Amino acid sequence: VDSGGMLQVGPRSAGADPGPACYGLGGIEATVTDANLVLGRLVSDAKLAGDLLLSVEKARNAIANIADQIGISIEETAAGIIGIANEHMAKAIREISVNRGFDPEEFVLASFGGAGGLHVCALAEAMQMKFAMVPSRGGVLSALGMLVATRGRQFTRTVGLQQDQIEVSALEAEFQTLEDQATEELSDQSAQPPELNSKRSVDICYRGQSYTLNVPWVGLADTLMNFNAMHQRRYGYALSGAVELVNICVDVQVVADALELPGATVQKDSDNVANGEVYAEDGREDGVAVIARDAMKSGRRLFGPAVITEYSATTFVAPDWCAETDPSGNLRLQKTV
């Protein structure tokens, strides 16, 4: 609670140690994790990552300290914490979508991380999106991405050329110099010369602007045309004035076979759905279905409110949403009203 009596969330994190109050490792400040637990979106009798038992009592005590200051219930305070956290995340999504000229409704919102699925429905609604997805192995998606990422090198060189100073042949030579440097470094790391794929791009702005757009290099005339179109899409206008070419960039990647991940394994398609309780935004209590993710066979649909648990993550299927497992093990979420 800030000096004006307003509830604030972040930017400071409790980290993993001591972590949220519900971890029982000495943390005393309320966190988003504590709020999710109090609201029933994290299952109180489940062990996080296999061996960490969460304490609802410690989570409630931490949030009670805030609730007492602002004069509302613990559940309403927890809902407020989640609402503010969601708005922070929605703002970040707007930065990379709406602010760049893209309509979020045309996309599917994908979440990742152990807690991503707890917020994905609310975030999709905030962006007026009707579809979302929690990938298979979503709780460890970042770690998986690090392990399977393609080796490569990215180089940028500042050239600072006005449009009338650009000489294509000289620019192509600059690109080639950067690509040769990247190729040499990547070859030094390989027992045999690797097959490489190179992409060229440039950072461009209108003369006098302090920001640039990165545009694939496809020759001068087409690149300038694409820059104008990109500027129009992102900012709603394009200028007829001269441009400045600020940087040239190369992205050289080692060509590798796509990794074939094993499909999802259903341990048991079970109708044994547990019952729990969740609290809505207004603090109202509601029943909720709780099911293990590996108990949902492909094509099975689960209507919210529901909680889907797994070893490394938890997904909250909000009211008016449904979840369905696809053949690859991804949870596909859809707004139903």
PADRENDREN-83154 format. One record per residue: x, y negated, z negated of N, C-alpha, C in turn; residue in one letter. Coordinates in steps of 0.001 Angstrom, whole numbers, plus 500000, padded with zeros to 6 digits. Each point is the difference from the previous one (the first is absolute). Example, Ala and Ser with C-alpha at 12.3 -4.5 7.8 and 13.67 -1.06 7.14 Angstrom:
513190505690492200499110498810500000500900498800500000A;499650498950500720500820498810499940499230498910499270S;
***
This chain:
500857501183500000499143498817500000500892498769500000V;499781499087500979500869498837500094499543498902499054D;500696498868500046499711498910499069498612499415500209S;499431500216501181498658499508500272498912501007499687G;500387501143499414499032501024499650499585500886501153G;500763499954501102499675500803501174500831501276500020M;499359501070500448500672501291500097500954499994501185L;501247500406499771501006500062501051500573501416500070Q;500314500452501212500591501320500207501270499838500822V;501132500492499465501275499914500713500589498610499902G;501129499769500684500711500944500877500934500955499259P;500156499801498679500923500845499247499418501399499859R;500869501011500092499589501399499893500515500605498701S;499234500954499481500447500714498798501039501049500339A;500174500302501288500980500997500403499598501396499556G;500935500914500059499737501387499605500343500249498539A;500837499160499424500424500166498614500132498622499358D;499136499602499060499016500865499345498739500268500812P;499761499225501033498843500246500835498708499530499367G;498863500394500590498696499631499458499820500510498576P;499100499368499273499744500420498622499549501449499942A;499236500441501003499452501356499986501063501077500132C;501226499639500401501074500985500077500442500459498614Y;499761499168499009500418500355498645501495499945499788G;500684499168500794501459499892499904500438498685499366L;499063499324499359500339498759499312499468498745500648G;499423500103501186499423498826500645498747499547499270G;499834498694499862498843499474499263499176499028500842I;500523499567501136499268499057500837499102500742500985E;498812499440500208499045500622500918500508499924501433A;499785501064500748500415500065501404498826500463500859T;500192499959501302498980500484500929499740501489499775V;501045500752499692499830501431499712499102500203498793T;500219499220498945499139500088498817498553499686500368D;499801498984500838498647499621500401499328501122500787A;500721500632500913499426501113500758499625501163499091N;500809500231498983499705501083499060498759499680499180L;499897498782499499498839499593499209498720500084500833V;500091499673501274498823500034500871499646501398500475L;500819500997499647499711501376500373500476500387501378G;500746499127500662500478500303501354501250500876499966R;500737499926498931501017500996499681499394500955498993L;500178501284500217499383501007499130500800500114498713V;499329499834498879500703499915498714500660501306499583S;499425501146500383500581501265499550500939500614501038D;500271499276501083500952500489501003501395499500499658A;501000500776500386501385499608499743500580499349501251K;500528498796499821500582499260501111501300500664500423L;500123500284501298501201500654500548500321501292499260A;498967500641499472500188501329499441500213500093498516G;500574498964499371500335500185498589499765498780499122D;499510498897500547499787498801499197498517499855499691L;499641500235498744498608499895499571499697498551499639L;498974499449500606499654498596499794499115499830498772L;500194498899499299499253499709498783498970498909500266S;498722500384500012498932499016500171499974499040498819V;500257500518498808499972499157498801501026498874500089E;501217500325500395501037498966500109499665499003501107K;499405500483501090499596499098501079498908499048499529A;499019500523499281498912499159499497500521498974498996R;500929500415499152500548499066499009500728498846500685N;500751500320501050500737498952500716499046499021500672A;498949500519500610499047499128500686499122499262499000I;499758500605498833499200499332498967500643498692499560A;501320499956499983500685498763499611499647498850500938N;499803500318501276499616498975500974498507499722499922I;499204501064499868498547499846499937499588499097498846A;500681500136498859499678499170498833500257498525500277D;501023499714500790500348498600500286498989499323500920Q;499410500767500909499079499380500959498536500319499695I;499760500812498962498652500198499503499101500878500844G;500567501018500642499186500958500745500407501408499590I;499278500999500506500265501377499597501304500513500603S;500474501111499444501219500626500520499795500435501446I;498837500581500299499739500476501355499919498833500996E;499357498909499595499924498838500888501379499402500243E;500829500006498964501367499499500158500787500889500950T;499856501314499833500690500932500899499554499793501442A;498694499810500201499495499747501353500554498693500552A;500146499000499130500584498730500426501448500150500412G;500754500810499253501405500255500347500091500640501381I;499160500998500238500013500673501306499593499036501108I;498982499179499739499542499053501009501076499007500407G;500745499488499014501067499038500299501141500687500744I;500368501206499556501061500746500690499609500274501449A;498738500370500213499536500255501364500074498745500864N;499664498853499418500047498755500772501429499650500386E;500956500250499103501409499777500342500403500873501191H;499582501269499966500358500909501092499275499632501290M;498733499586499884499255499590501190500647498781500653A;500512499104499174500689498818500544501210500421500829K;500745500989499495501170500483500740499585500648501320A;498875500714499991499513500618501239499584498925501001I;499369498939499511499607498904500898501224499358500650R;501095499920499248501215499376500526500508500726501249E;499874501326500007500542500771501125498928500385501018I;498782499536499803498937500328500956499314498727500485S;499122499444499190499246498811500400500931498857500378V;501022499767499177500917498887500257500875500216501228N;499987501213500538500750500282501228499076500217501192R;498727499667499799499062500059501111499328501332500222G;500054500904499022499379501314500143498731500073499149F;498991500661500517498747500198499283500082501307499220D;500003499954498655500129501231499208498920501034500300P;498816499550500420498915500940500275500341500977501117E;500979499667500812500379500869501112501018501059499591E;500360500035498718501045500901499536499480500902498883F;500797501019499700499760500881498854501027499642498932V;499555499795498776500906499643498910500601501269499410L;501308500132500066500701501163499450500679499605498700A;499873500827498992500617499726498704501122500997499750S;500861499665499059501072500920499629500386499706498562F;500791500899499428500391499855498602499014500702499092G;500448500269498791499165500733499065498687499323499680G;499976498662500019498791499259499641499318499359501198A;500562500157501201499401499349501163498552500392500216G;499700501288499829498645500476500210498997499503498983G;500479499476498869499091499454498997499397498673500448L;500657499333500927499589498652500396499563499911501454H;500190501057500779499857499882501449498576499661500431V;498986500542499341498617499692500390499680498527499753C;500399499499498826499738498598499674500731499066500953A;501236500350500353500769499164500918499384500010501395L;499551501163500442499349500083501308498740499136500018A;499223500046498931498799499170499929500356498523500028E;501051499623499274500418498597499973500392499510501384A;500518500911500828500417499643501361498903500291501026M;498801500390499506498864500340500862500344501139500963Q;500765500951499491500376501177500775499117501171499574M;499588500810500945499095501103499710500707501344499880K;501280500032500334500733501262499980501321499829499262F;500381501035499266501280500007499288500518501427499981A;501250500159499604500606501324499987501031500084498891M;500021501134499318501067500329499055500761501167500612V;501234499782500470500719501057500717500292501205499116P;500166501134500645500529501161499293501365499634499433S;500269500421498787501242499661499291500134498489499796R;498876499319499851500016498548499874500763499501498793G;500023500770498929500705499568498803501495499911500175G;500537500749500954501449499988500242500296499569501434V;499092499223500590500146499644501405501257499174500258L;500318499076499099501196499175500195501259500855499951S;500049500917499044501162500886499898500104500895501231A;498859500501500462500002500831501205500481499196501205L;499529498770500103500427499152501103501493499751499997G;500563499824498814501443499790499895500763501226500498M;499490501184499690500696501226500377499935500276501499L;498908499615500637499820500340501415500247498811500926V;500362498849499439500198498804500825501101500229501035A;499787499468501177500984500107501069501212499130499690T;501195500550500221501211499202499812500081498932501083R;500467498839499612500112498944500990500762498802499469G;500174499022500850500658498749499639499216498841500619R;499895498929499244499372498783500491501002498858499887Q;500180499279501088500922498867500013499282498765500527F;500322498866499408499449498714500427501140499008500178T;499936499220501050501000498957500219499277498688500318R;500376498948499297499414498683500247500634499372501240T;499128499537500912500494499374501229499567498541500114V;498839499656499450499552498609499965499974499312501351G;499306500606500964499973499461501360498671499312500300L;500065498785500520498806499362500538499639500699501312Q;498749499859500402499533500744501172500846499723501241Q;500406498732500189500776499674501197501461500427499898D;500389500553498831501372500477499820500122501513500168Q;498873500681500141500016501464500031500510500495501349I;501066500773499959500515500684501182499811501498499779E;499155500600500805499614501393499788501207500930500021V;500919499807500912501162500894500091500850499930498733S;500189498791499464500774499855498766499266500635498827A;498663499852500002499197500583498922500058501523500052L;499917500557501193500090501453500155501352500509499506E;501046499240500236501327500399499521500058499989498477A;499342499019499381499945499939498532499253501219499452E;498884500342500636499256501195499593500896501233500079F;500710500128501094500841501174500213501093500093498949Q;500560498868499605501038500000498965499455500545498685T;498794499569499628499390500493498763499674501484500108L;499497500431501150499682501418500184501262500854499947E;501082499516500554501263500744499947500474500154498562D;499830498952499197500403500063498597499158501021499243Q;498687499984500250499114500959499341500323501423500433A;500244500196501282500325501325500527501275500544499378T;500997499155499863501265500430499410499807500446498554E;499250499230499234499790500355498593499218501303499867E;498961500173500814499196501215499912500770501212500496L;500831499830501000500806501111500515501031500450498981S;500547499062499229500981500338498973499400500881498910D;498664499963499860499332500781498956499549501367500497Q;500207500299501265499489501240500587501142500875500496S;499817501315499875501009500940500486500074499970501519A;498849499748500639499961499897501453499294498698500372Q;500303499455501173499364498743500399498477500128499955P;499330499149499239498543500118499886499290499367501194P;498783500470500248499148499352500988499350498797499322E;500097498843500628499564498764499365498884499336500799L;499178499267499275498946499198500610500151498571499494N;500052499041500900500232498607499613498809499126500376S;499656499097499088498947499019500260500579498603499797K;499732499139500956500473498625499924498830499059499709R;500267498975499210498978498996499719500668498663499726S;499187498954499963500515498653499735499073499290499020V;500575499139499181499232499122499119499849498655500700D;498757499606500269499725498794500776499069499074499222I;500133498707500250499058499018499466499854498868501012C;498946499225499832499915498767500767501003499007499429Y;500532499167500843501021499055499563499458499140498856R;500760499947498909499596499214498843499316500803498911G;499583501239500295499371500839498977501059500573499065Q;499568500283498768500926500564499014499825501500499837S;499073500611500722499766501438499911500064500607501397Y;500285501292500042500142500689501287499062501195500078T;499819500509501196499321501266500244500985500930500690L;499989501262499580500861500990500629499252500633501170N;500578499911501186499343500454501227500926500967500732V;499498501161500438500839500912500785500566499300501236P;501266500280500298500654499398501161499710500827501240W;499281499389500954499654500679501256500324499090501183V;501080499268499872500326498999501013499458498651499576G;500617498933500462499679498670499482498556499593500252L;499537500088501221498657499511500325498919500760499235A;500067501328500016498981500800499313500091499836498488D;501203499859499470500157499816498559499361498688499556T;500211498928500748499394498714499656498479500067500106L;499492500692501006498555500162500139499430500774498811M;500681501067499591499542500792498860500085499207498701N;501017499149499876500113499146498820498800499068499894F;499630499361501099498843499103499979498727500748499610N;499831501221500537498813500798499677499997500400498529A;501171500373499476500095500377498595499720498799499098M;500522498842500362499764498787499210498517499636500011H;499360500153501137498574499727500112499200500938499106Q;500349501284500013499275500980499204500194499763498507R;501225499658499604500278499872498575499563498661499428R;500208498928500737499751498671499447498849499262500666Y;499420500589501028498838499389500625500302498965501053G;501263499813500334500340499041501049501352500361500598Y;500248499477501189501295500126500664500332498655500627A;501287499683500069500449498719500535500631500190501375L;499999498933500755500627500049501321501429499476499970S;500444499559498818501331499429499885501093501050500031G;501233499503500004501164500883500064500149500799498713A;500671501131500120500220500867498852501485500032499666V;500272500546498824501379500213499570500192501476499698E;501050500581500526500342501388499718501006499982498857L;499562500454498822500814499858498786500950501179499818V;499474501225500050500816501196499762499747501034501084N;501006500828500253499790501221500773500167501179499047I;499227501056500215499979501138499077500045501305500793C;500699500977499463499965501347500568499694500993498886V;499214501001500341499647501079499075500355501303500701D;501084500628499566500496501222500633499720501175499069V;499263500996500480499601501147499196500512501291500620Q;500346500948499139500367501339500454498728500752500366V;499945500531501202498833500768500433500002501341499275V;498918500292499321499908501251499233498639500630500235A;499952501311499866498732500704500124499086499611498846D;498719499885500303499031499681498960499956501124498970A;499926499612498741499951500986498929498611500608499918L;499941501310500027498728500702499877499774500344498534E;499094499278499369499692500273498602498994501144499910L;500116500821498981499021501083499837498619499430499735P;498990500692500474498634499552499773499601500137498546G;498897499374499675499519500049498622499530501412499661A;500263500393498777499580501312499518498871499830498997T;498872500624500287498880499968499069500138501182499059V;500246499710498727500165501069499024498696500767499815Q;498909499238499996498688500615499796498951498971500376K;499113500337500907498895499088500271498969500251498919D;499873499052499112499250500251498782498823499050499866S;498894500535499524498856499173499629500059499630498527D;501091500392499351500163499719498578500487498563499818N;499058499067500089500309498581499871499712499571498571V;501001499438499352499820499539498629499231498685499993A;499470499662498854499277498746499839500783499065499097N;500028498750500364500664498989499189499146498754499935G;500572498932499477499290498733499891500908498880500479E;499432499106500793500732498813500427499163498779499663V;500683498867499939499328498733499738500046499149501260Y;498856499421500332499914499145501176500572498625499683A;500004499109500997500574498664499832499324499241498864E;498703500237499798499278499285498953500053500713498657D;500815501033499900500138500730498746498975501098499821G;499103500197500982498971501025499912500616501387500175R;499561500934499167500543501356500036499252500836501034E;500741500853500703499392500823501038500691501357500024D;499269501029500415500590501320500122500887500085501226G;501002500876499942500940500119501106500408501456500157V;500145500438501249500504501342500276501519499963500006A;500623501018499427501461500105499953500391501328500640V;500861499956501025500388501216500703501473499926500379I;500656501154500013501397500071500434500059499914501521A;500984499274500498500116499817501453500224501322500718R;500753500906499392500266501276500669498819500954499910D;498877499529499451498791500812499981499009499548501069A;500429499057500847499128499494501057500482500510501354M;499245500895500609500381500503501314499715498941501064K;500597500175501166499826499053501094498524499863500359S;499547498768500123498622499731500373499058499820498836G;500454500327498809499122499837498842499860498522499661R;498785499563499694499743498601499694499641499853498528R;500489498924499421499736499705498595499563498547499911L;498833499782499420499444498655499933500327499353498655F;500278498698500056500347499266498803498780499636499164G;500216499691498718501322499907499382500583501381499712P;501276500133500286500693501262499771501478499723499785A;500651500924499316501442499918499762500631501266500555V;501005499842500852500711501134500592501412500007499443I;500369501076499336501295500069499326500968500898500765T;501280499699499863501072500845500526501249499738499174E;501058500752500289501215499921499182500587498603499956Y;500073499327501147500742498737500067499123498776500207S;498686500149499998499144498847500276498572500277499546A;499228498925499917498577500086499701499259499075500951T;498858500448500498499179499189500895498639499770499364T;499558498742499993498665499663499525499123499707501206F;498996500844500201499030499784501071498887499140499419V;499931498767500434499066499040499421498563500326500398A;499021499472499267498607500146500430499820499471501420P;499124500632500749499725499650501398501158500341500930D;500903500870499549501073500523500844499954501522499947W;500523500642501025500147501450499964501402500367500463C;500478501135499520501335500495500346499865501338500696A;500842500207501008500019501263500734501444500375500291E;500340501269499812501349500481500283500098500424501455T;501022499490500716500174500405501393500951501198500079D;500196500596501182500835501204500109501444499808499554P;500488498762500006501376499737499564500106499738498507S;498867500028499316500017499785498560499823498562499580G;499798499096500959499765498601499652498575499820499496N;499835499093499057498667499629499545499523498826500840L;498918500191500713499432498929500809498779499445499273R;500030498710499758498960499331499226499161499124500916L;498692500014499773499103499218500852498929499336499157Q;499750498732500311498911499265499362498688500555500527K;499062500307499106498771500667500423498816499059500135T;500095498784499492498897499036500129500550498670500478V;
***
